[in-house]
Amino acid sequence: MKITLVKKILADGSACKKCAEVEAKMHQADQFKFIDRVVLADETDPKSEGMLLAGKYNIDRAPFFIVESESAPAKIYTVYYRFVKEILNGQMTEDQELREIQDNHPDLDFI
């Protein structure tokens, strides 16, 4: 299995807020060791590898994870906690997962 983390660099050169938060969580949980590659999606360069990958997989948010294996097509994760749960077998609460989904989809309203 090969895991690629795609994170965005904003036009002003700074990392996107969500990317920085996810990266900090991964370092704190010692999960970064499972990442094979980190690719940048540079807002100022539509031909940057990360922007090309986002286009290839029709992804419009960052960060996202690409999980590749020889036996299956690439699987894309845009929700960090779902990635941890399904790929890294980490434990998370339902509340954490719902909060992450709501952060990524502010148009949703959970009851």
PyMOL commands that set and color helices and strands:
alter all, ss='L'
color gray80, all
select helices_A, chain A and resi 17-28+32-34+49-56+80-88+94-104
alter helices_A, ss='H'
color red, helices_A
select strands_A, chain A and resi 2-9+37-42+64-69+72-77
alter strands_A, ss='S'
color yellow, strands_A
deselect
rebuild
show_as cartoon
